[in-house]
Amino acid sequence: MTLKERLMNDFKEAMKAHDEVAKNTISFARAAIKQYEVDHREELDEAGILSILSKQVKMRKDALADFEKAGRTDLADSYNAEIAILQKYLPEQLSIEELSKLVAEAAAELGIEGGRQNMGKLMGAMMPKVKGKADGNLVKEAVMDFLK
């Protein structure tokens, strides 16, 4: 079953169960996918759909920080629920320990031992390896820790 089919089936199930949060979240995700396909006149593959879903999660996480600063726990709770729903469709995220190990391996391959001037090289090597499996900010943290 493709990711699009899974989204459609889960959307139908959420409608049947009267789960408004799941229904709306999946509906927004499907709309973002459809919007991209219409704008670019191309059918998205699994990687493209995962990219859009990752952006949806990142967008909600960014807004979540603002809601927490403003003390809006009601909105923060609903965004946390939406993030949990969307993360079901994303691959398993790497832990900081796994990222640190991958950073060390990539640095060894590139012959990098430290120094902030190597940040760009190391980030450039890391991002394709962890695309969809780790948040860019976590990767940045792991690289910064390694380079210190």
Secondary structure, DSSP 8 states (H G I E B T S, - for coil): --HHHHHHHHHHHHHHTT-HHHHHHHHHHHHHHHHHHHHHTS---HHHHHHHHHHHHHHHHHHHHHHHHHT-HHHHHHHHHHHHHHHTTS-----HHHHHHHHHHHHHHHT----GGGHHHHHHHHHHHHTTTS-HHHHHHHHHHHH-
